[in-house]
Amino acid sequence: MSQANQTVVPKENSRGRVLFASMIGTTVEFFDFYAYATASVLVFPALFFPNATAINAILSSFAIFGVAFVARPLGSIVFGHYGDKLGRKGTLVASLLLMGIATFLIGFLPPAAGHWTVLAPLALVILRFAQGLALGGEWSGAALLATENAPKNKRAIYGTFPQLGAPIGFIIANLIFVALQTWSTPEQFQAWGWRIPFFFSAVMVVIGLWVRLKLVESASFQKVLDEKKVVKSPFAVTMKKHWRPTLAGTFIMLATYVLFYLMTSFTLTYGTQPATVEQAAAAAAAKGKTFDPAGFVPGLGIDRPTFLTMLIIGVVFFGIFTVVSGPLAEKFGRRKFLIWVSAGILVFGLAWTLFFGPGQGAAMAGLIVGFTLMGLTFGPMAAYLPELFPSNVRYTGSAVAYNLSSVIGAAPASFVAVALWKAGSGNTVGVGLYLALGAVLTLVALFLSRDTTDIDMEEFVE
């Protein structure tokens, strides 16, 4: 019976099931993650830090936003351990459940007032940490699900499907926020409207679980089992024998992370900040708050529903060019293609203020260019990072590299960008230089790395 089961395992995962399961899972995970990211700009500063100045409340909210990125490497170790020892399927189900439960509970948190002045922000930190743990294990498993089941010359193409979960999850989350802000009063949105996306995640989790429970293990992992090459401690083996590709993968992802969180969390903050002292004073008066001009930092002054709509348009380009990147990475090779894209990110960083200066039209163009580059750099990563590692530590290796990069690339991005914007008294040239630096570090990592296009993932076992 055991032998019979082994012969049919590779055939049971049909192409459609693999692609849909890898995409729906990451869609759910990223939806949950982005729901928090959007709320951290629109709601959480006032809800959990009501006594702070406007800019300090935003910084505090972004600091908690960054807690998840600290948790992600730990999640990569925990989920990578079980993914490389017990299999991809069960690990993916567990990561999805953890993310869904944590996100659902965020929707029940009360405002920071009375007895909850300290407890509410503390509970938010704990649940945010749980989100980070879950995402630390999710991405790598979804990437392996797609690429380990793909034909050799189509791994980068298959790998774009889990990557599509990022723009799709972002679009769904922000469409809900736009609808809520359009169809509810500011008071209703602040009181209960922001909670709806967090409750809605439960529906998406059920869909993701239903699809993933029908999967079986990939041929690559089955080969590890058959040849009894499961390692006792995947993390220890990865750090001892495969630290070079882990370090390379960490910096290969760096520019991608910096770019994405500048394009989403930071631009939403900067774009919706009043452009003049008069606008800021009027906005504060409308909310019944006092306004301190000494702490004012000018932004673009675009209203939130409009800017959220602009972000959604930009993310459409993110999705389109994620799909486009797969065939290009197959044709030119992962390394060569990503070198050219990273060079484009470098140029974009140097030209940042041309786009994100005064003017809604320029900002829309900047969002389109930035998200186009994001799709081109993000798409091939689901193939490139796993291909750096052998099957018996592939889950751990790719997850650790991906999530270590989140610590140095994603976690500080919004916080640093806001601090640079504040230090520049509204000038964002420092933000662009920050992105350019990330691109330079990624280019160095790519030049020092090898191309993996011709690697046989099933045979690559140690």
C-alpha positions as CSV (number, residue, x, y, z in Angstrom):
1,M,0.0,0.0,0.0
2,S,2.8,2.4,0.9
3,Q,4.6,1.8,-2.5
4,A,1.3,2.3,-4.3
5,N,0.6,5.6,-2.6
6,Q,4.1,6.8,-3.4
7,T,3.6,6.2,-7.1
8,V,0.5,8.3,-7.3
9,V,1.5,11.2,-5.1
10,P,3.0,13.3,-7.9
11,K,-0.1,12.8,-10.0
12,E,-2.7,13.8,-7.4
13,N,-1.7,17.4,-7.3
14,S,-3.1,18.7,-10.6
15,R,-1.8,21.9,-12.1
16,G,-5.0,23.8,-11.3
17,R,-5.1,22.7,-7.7
18,V,-1.5,23.5,-7.1
19,L,-1.7,27.0,-8.6
20,F,-5.0,27.8,-6.9
21,A,-3.9,26.5,-3.5
22,S,-0.6,28.4,-3.6
23,M,-2.4,31.6,-4.6
24,I,-5.4,31.4,-2.3
25,G,-3.3,30.8,0.8
26,T,-1.0,33.7,0.2
27,T,-4.0,35.9,-0.7
28,V,-5.5,35.1,2.7
29,E,-2.3,35.7,4.5
30,F,-1.5,38.9,2.7
31,F,-5.1,40.2,3.0
32,D,-4.8,39.8,6.8
33,F,-1.4,41.4,6.8
34,Y,-2.5,44.4,4.7
35,A,-5.7,44.9,6.7
36,Y,-3.4,45.7,9.6
37,A,-1.1,47.8,7.5
38,T,-3.9,50.0,6.3
39,A,-5.6,50.2,9.7
40,S,-2.2,51.2,11.2
41,V,-2.3,54.4,9.1
42,L,-6.0,55.1,9.1
43,V,-7.2,54.1,12.5
44,F,-4.7,52.7,15.0
45,P,-2.8,56.0,15.7
46,A,-5.9,57.6,17.1
47,L,-7.4,54.4,18.5
48,F,-4.4,53.1,20.5
49,F,-2.3,56.3,21.0
50,P,-4.9,59.0,21.6
51,N,-2.7,61.2,23.8
52,A,0.3,61.3,21.4
53,T,0.9,64.0,18.8
54,A,-0.2,63.1,15.2
55,I,3.3,62.3,13.9
56,N,4.3,60.4,17.1
57,A,1.1,58.4,17.0
58,I,1.9,57.3,13.5
59,L,5.4,56.4,14.5
60,S,4.1,54.3,17.4
61,S,1.6,52.6,15.1
62,F,4.4,51.8,12.6
63,A,6.6,50.5,15.5
64,I,3.9,47.9,16.4
65,F,3.6,47.2,12.6
66,G,7.2,46.3,12.7
67,V,6.8,43.8,15.5
68,A,5.5,41.2,13.0
69,F,8.8,41.5,11.1
70,V,10.7,40.6,14.2
71,A,8.5,37.6,14.7
72,R,8.8,36.4,11.1
73,P,12.4,34.9,11.3
74,L,11.2,32.9,14.4
75,G,8.2,31.8,12.4
76,S,10.5,30.7,9.6
77,I,12.5,28.6,11.9
78,V,9.5,26.9,13.6
79,F,7.4,26.3,10.5
80,G,10.5,25.5,8.4
81,H,11.5,22.8,10.9
82,Y,8.1,21.1,10.6
83,G,7.9,21.7,6.8
84,D,11.2,20.0,6.2
85,K,10.6,17.2,8.7
86,L,6.9,16.4,8.5
87,G,5.9,17.9,5.1
88,R,4.7,21.0,3.4
89,K,0.9,20.4,3.6
90,G,0.3,20.3,7.4
91,T,2.7,23.2,7.9
92,L,0.8,25.4,5.4
93,V,-2.5,24.6,7.1
94,A,-1.1,25.5,10.5
95,S,0.3,28.8,9.4
96,L,-3.0,29.8,7.8
97,L,-4.9,29.0,10.9
98,L,-2.6,31.0,13.1
99,M,-2.8,34.1,10.8
100,G,-6.6,33.8,10.6
101,I,-7.2,33.5,14.4
102,A,-4.8,36.4,15.2
103,T,-6.4,38.7,12.6
104,F,-9.9,37.8,13.7
105,L,-9.1,38.7,17.3
106,I,-7.7,42.1,16.3
107,G,-11.2,43.0,15.2
108,F,-12.4,42.7,18.9
109,L,-9.8,45.0,20.5
110,P,-11.3,48.0,22.4
111,P,-9.8,51.5,22.2
112,A,-7.0,52.5,24.5
113,A,-9.0,54.1,27.3
114,G,-9.7,53.5,30.9
115,H,-8.6,50.0,32.0
116,W,-7.5,49.3,28.4
117,T,-5.1,52.3,28.1
118,V,-2.1,49.9,28.4
119,L,-3.8,46.5,27.8
120,A,-5.2,47.4,24.3
121,P,-1.8,48.3,22.8
122,L,-0.3,45.3,24.5
123,A,-2.9,42.9,23.1
124,L,-2.3,44.5,19.7
125,V,1.5,43.8,20.0
126,I,0.8,40.2,20.9
127,L,-1.6,39.6,18.0
128,R,0.7,41.4,15.6
129,F,3.5,39.1,16.8
130,A,1.3,36.1,16.0
131,Q,0.6,37.4,12.5
132,G,4.4,37.7,12.0
133,L,4.9,34.1,13.1
134,A,2.3,32.8,10.7
135,L,3.6,34.8,7.7
136,G,7.1,33.6,8.6
137,G,6.1,30.1,7.6
138,E,3.4,30.8,4.9
139,W,5.3,32.3,2.1
140,S,8.0,29.6,1.8
141,G,5.5,26.8,1.9
142,A,3.4,28.3,-0.8
143,A,6.4,29.0,-2.9
144,L,7.5,25.4,-2.6
145,L,4.0,24.1,-3.3
146,A,4.1,25.9,-6.6
147,T,7.7,25.4,-7.7
148,E,8.2,21.8,-6.5
149,N,5.2,20.7,-8.5
150,A,6.2,22.7,-11.6
151,P,7.9,21.4,-14.8
152,K,11.6,22.3,-14.8
153,N,11.3,25.1,-17.5
154,K,8.2,26.6,-15.9
155,R,9.2,27.0,-12.2
156,A,9.4,30.8,-12.4
157,I,6.0,30.9,-14.1
158,Y,4.4,28.6,-11.5
159,G,6.1,30.7,-8.8
160,T,4.3,33.8,-9.8
161,F,1.0,32.4,-8.6
162,P,1.8,32.5,-4.8
163,Q,3.3,35.9,-5.5
164,L,0.0,37.0,-6.9
165,G,-1.5,36.6,-3.4
166,A,0.3,39.8,-2.4
167,P,-1.4,42.2,-4.9
168,I,-4.8,40.3,-4.7
169,G,-4.8,40.4,-0.9
170,F,-3.9,44.1,-0.9
171,I,-6.6,45.0,-3.4
172,I,-9.3,43.1,-1.5
173,A,-8.3,44.6,1.8
174,N,-8.2,48.1,0.5
175,L,-11.4,47.9,-1.5
176,I,-13.1,47.0,1.7
177,F,-11.5,50.0,3.5
178,V,-12.5,52.3,0.6
179,A,-16.1,51.0,0.6
180,L,-16.3,51.5,4.4
181,Q,-14.9,55.0,4.3
182,T,-17.3,55.9,1.5
183,W,-20.5,54.4,3.0
184,S,-20.0,55.2,6.6
185,T,-19.4,58.4,8.5
186,P,-15.9,59.1,10.0
187,E,-17.4,58.4,13.4
188,Q,-18.9,55.1,12.3
189,F,-15.7,54.0,10.7
190,Q,-13.6,54.9,13.7
191,A,-16.1,53.1,16.1
192,W,-16.8,49.8,14.2
193,G,-16.2,50.1,10.5
194,W,-12.5,49.3,10.6
195,R,-13.2,46.0,12.3
196,I,-15.1,44.5,9.4
197,P,-12.0,43.5,7.3
198,F,-10.6,41.7,10.3
199,F,-13.8,39.7,10.7
200,F,-14.0,39.0,7.0
201,S,-10.7,37.2,7.1
202,A,-12.5,34.3,8.8
203,V,-14.4,33.6,5.5
204,M,-11.2,33.6,3.5
205,V,-9.4,31.3,6.0
206,V,-12.1,28.7,5.5
207,I,-11.7,28.8,1.7
208,G,-7.9,28.5,2.1
209,L,-8.2,25.6,4.4
210,W,-10.7,23.7,2.2
211,V,-8.3,23.9,-0.7
212,R,-5.1,23.1,1.1
213,L,-6.5,20.1,3.0
214,K,-7.0,18.4,-0.4
215,L,-3.3,18.6,-1.3
216,V,-0.6,15.9,-1.1
217,E,3.1,16.2,-0.7
218,S,5.4,17.2,-3.7
219,A,7.6,14.7,-5.4
220,S,10.7,16.6,-4.1
221,F,9.7,16.1,-0.5
222,Q,8.5,12.5,-1.1
223,K,12.0,11.8,-2.5
224,V,13.5,13.1,0.8
225,L,11.2,10.7,2.7
226,D,11.9,7.7,0.4
227,E,15.7,8.2,0.6
228,K,15.5,8.8,4.4
229,K,17.3,12.1,4.1
230,V,15.1,14.0,6.5
231,V,17.5,16.0,8.7
232,K,17.2,16.1,12.5
233,S,17.5,19.9,12.8
234,P,16.9,21.7,9.5
235,F,17.8,25.1,10.9
236,A,21.1,23.9,12.3
237,V,22.0,22.2,9.0
238,T,21.0,25.3,7.1
239,M,23.1,27.6,9.2
240,K,26.1,25.2,9.1
241,K,26.2,24.1,5.5
242,H,24.0,26.6,3.6
243,W,24.7,30.0,5.3
244,R,26.1,31.5,2.1
245,P,22.8,31.1,0.0
246,T,20.9,32.1,3.1
247,L,22.9,35.4,3.4
248,A,22.6,35.9,-0.4
249,G,18.9,35.3,-0.4
250,T,18.4,37.8,2.5
251,F,20.0,40.6,0.5
252,I,18.5,39.6,-2.8
253,M,15.1,40.3,-1.3
254,L,16.1,43.5,0.4
255,A,15.2,46.1,-2.3
256,T,11.9,44.3,-2.9
257,Y,10.9,44.7,0.7
258,V,12.0,48.3,1.0
259,L,10.3,49.2,-2.2
260,F,7.0,47.6,-1.2
261,Y,6.6,49.1,2.2
262,L,7.6,52.6,0.9
263,M,5.0,52.2,-1.8
264,T,2.2,51.1,0.5
265,S,2.4,52.2,4.2
266,F,4.7,55.2,3.7
267,T,3.0,56.7,0.7
268,L,-0.4,56.3,2.3
269,T,0.8,58.3,5.3
270,Y,2.6,60.9,3.2
271,G,0.0,61.2,0.6
272,T,-2.9,61.8,3.0
273,Q,-1.0,64.2,5.3
274,P,-2.3,67.8,4.8
275,A,-0.1,69.9,2.5
276,T,-0.4,73.1,4.4
277,V,-0.6,74.3,8.0
278,E,-4.1,75.7,7.3
279,Q,-5.3,72.3,6.0
280,A,-3.9,70.6,9.1
281,A,-5.5,73.1,11.4
282,A,-8.9,72.7,9.7
283,A,-8.6,68.9,9.9
284,A,-7.8,69.0,13.6
285,A,-10.6,71.4,14.3
286,A,-13.1,69.1,12.5
287,K,-12.1,66.3,14.9
288,G,-12.3,68.6,17.9
289,K,-8.6,68.4,18.5
290,T,-6.0,71.2,19.2
291,F,-3.4,71.7,16.5
292,D,0.3,72.3,17.2
293,P,2.0,73.8,14.2
294,A,5.4,73.2,15.6
295,G,5.1,69.5,15.0
296,F,3.5,69.8,11.5
297,V,5.2,68.0,8.6
298,P,3.6,68.7,5.1
299,G,2.4,65.9,2.8
300,L,0.5,65.8,-0.5
301,G,-2.9,66.6,1.1
302,I,-4.9,64.0,-0.9
303,D,-8.0,62.7,0.9
304,R,-7.8,59.1,2.1
305,P,-10.5,57.5,-0.1
306,T,-8.8,59.0,-3.2
307,F,-5.4,57.9,-2.2
308,L,-6.5,54.4,-1.4
309,T,-8.1,54.3,-4.8
310,M,-4.8,55.4,-6.3
311,L,-3.0,52.7,-4.4
312,I,-5.4,50.1,-5.7
313,I,-4.7,51.2,-9.3
314,G,-1.0,51.0,-8.6
315,V,-1.3,47.5,-7.2
316,V,-3.1,46.4,-10.4
317,F,0.2,47.1,-12.1
318,F,1.9,45.1,-9.4
319,G,-0.3,42.1,-10.2
320,I,0.1,42.4,-14.0
321,F,3.9,42.6,-13.9
322,T,4.2,39.8,-11.4
323,V,2.7,37.6,-14.0
324,V,4.9,39.1,-16.7
325,S,8.0,38.5,-14.7
326,G,7.7,34.7,-14.8
327,P,8.3,34.1,-18.5
328,L,11.0,36.8,-18.5
329,A,12.8,35.1,-15.7
330,E,12.7,31.8,-17.5
331,K,13.9,33.4,-20.8
332,F,16.8,35.5,-19.4
333,G,17.5,33.6,-16.2
334,R,16.6,34.7,-12.6
335,R,19.9,36.4,-11.8
336,K,20.3,38.4,-14.9
337,F,16.7,39.5,-15.0
338,L,16.7,40.6,-11.4
339,I,19.9,42.6,-11.9
340,W,18.2,44.7,-14.5
341,V,15.1,45.2,-12.4
342,S,17.2,46.1,-9.3
343,A,19.0,48.7,-11.4
344,G,15.6,50.1,-12.3
345,I,14.7,50.4,-8.6
346,L,18.0,52.2,-8.0
347,V,17.1,54.8,-10.7
348,F,13.5,55.1,-9.3
349,G,14.9,55.8,-5.8
350,L,17.2,58.6,-7.2
351,A,14.2,60.1,-9.0
352,W,11.8,59.7,-6.1
353,T,11.1,63.4,-5.6
354,L,10.1,63.9,-9.2
355,F,7.1,61.7,-8.6
356,F,6.3,62.3,-4.9
357,G,6.5,66.0,-4.9
358,P,3.5,68.3,-5.2
359,G,0.7,67.1,-7.5
360,Q,-1.7,64.2,-7.6
361,G,-0.9,63.3,-11.2
362,A,2.8,62.9,-10.5
363,A,2.1,60.7,-7.4
364,M,-0.2,58.5,-9.5
365,A,2.6,58.1,-12.0
366,G,5.1,57.3,-9.2
367,L,2.7,54.6,-7.8
368,I,2.4,53.0,-11.3
369,V,6.2,53.0,-11.9
370,G,7.0,51.8,-8.3
371,F,4.4,49.0,-8.4
372,T,5.5,47.9,-11.9
373,L,9.0,47.5,-10.6
374,M,7.6,45.7,-7.5
375,G,5.9,43.1,-9.7
376,L,9.0,42.5,-11.8
377,T,11.2,42.0,-8.7
378,F,8.8,40.1,-6.5
379,G,7.5,37.6,-9.1
380,P,10.7,35.5,-9.6
381,M,11.5,35.3,-5.9
382,A,9.3,32.3,-5.3
383,A,11.5,30.3,-7.8
384,Y,14.9,31.9,-7.1
385,L,15.0,31.6,-3.3
386,P,13.9,27.9,-3.0
387,E,16.2,26.9,-5.9
388,L,19.2,28.0,-3.7
389,F,18.6,25.1,-1.3
390,P,18.4,21.3,-1.4
391,S,15.1,19.6,-0.8
392,N,15.7,18.5,2.8
393,V,16.3,22.1,4.1
394,R,14.5,24.0,1.3
395,Y,11.6,25.1,3.4
396,T,13.8,26.3,6.2
397,G,16.5,27.9,4.0
398,S,14.1,29.9,1.8
399,A,11.9,30.9,4.7
400,V,14.9,32.1,6.8
401,A,16.3,34.1,3.9
402,Y,13.0,35.6,3.0
403,N,12.1,36.6,6.6
404,L,15.5,37.8,7.7
405,S,15.3,40.2,4.8
406,S,11.9,41.3,6.3
407,V,13.8,42.3,9.5
408,I,16.3,44.6,7.7
409,G,14.2,45.6,4.7
410,A,10.5,45.7,5.6
411,A,10.4,46.2,9.4
412,P,12.2,49.6,9.5
413,A,11.1,50.8,6.1
414,S,7.9,52.7,7.1
415,F,9.4,54.0,10.3
416,V,12.7,55.1,8.8
417,A,10.9,56.8,5.8
418,V,8.6,58.7,8.2
419,A,11.6,59.8,10.3
420,L,13.5,60.9,7.1
421,W,10.4,62.8,5.9
422,K,10.1,64.5,9.3
423,A,13.8,65.3,9.4
424,G,13.5,66.9,6.0
425,S,10.5,69.0,7.1
426,G,8.4,67.5,4.3
427,N,11.2,66.9,1.8
428,T,11.3,63.2,0.8
429,V,14.7,63.1,-1.0
430,G,16.1,61.1,2.0
431,V,13.3,58.5,1.4
432,G,14.4,58.1,-2.2
433,L,18.1,57.7,-1.2
434,Y,17.1,55.1,1.3
435,L,15.4,53.1,-1.4
436,A,18.5,53.5,-3.7
437,L,20.7,52.2,-0.9
438,G,18.6,49.1,-0.6
439,A,18.8,48.5,-4.4
440,V,22.6,48.8,-4.3
441,L,22.9,46.2,-1.6
442,T,20.6,43.9,-3.6
443,L,22.7,44.4,-6.7
444,V,25.9,43.4,-4.8
445,A,24.2,40.2,-3.6
446,L,23.0,39.3,-7.1
447,F,26.5,39.9,-8.6
448,L,28.0,37.6,-6.0
449,S,25.3,34.9,-6.5
450,R,24.8,32.2,-9.1
451,D,21.9,31.6,-11.4
452,T,19.6,28.7,-10.5
453,T,17.4,28.4,-13.6
454,D,18.8,25.0,-14.6
455,I,18.7,23.4,-11.1
456,D,16.8,20.1,-10.9
457,M,14.8,20.7,-7.7
458,E,13.7,17.1,-7.3
459,E,17.3,15.7,-7.6
460,F,18.9,18.5,-5.5
461,V,19.0,16.6,-2.2
462,E,21.9,16.4,0.3
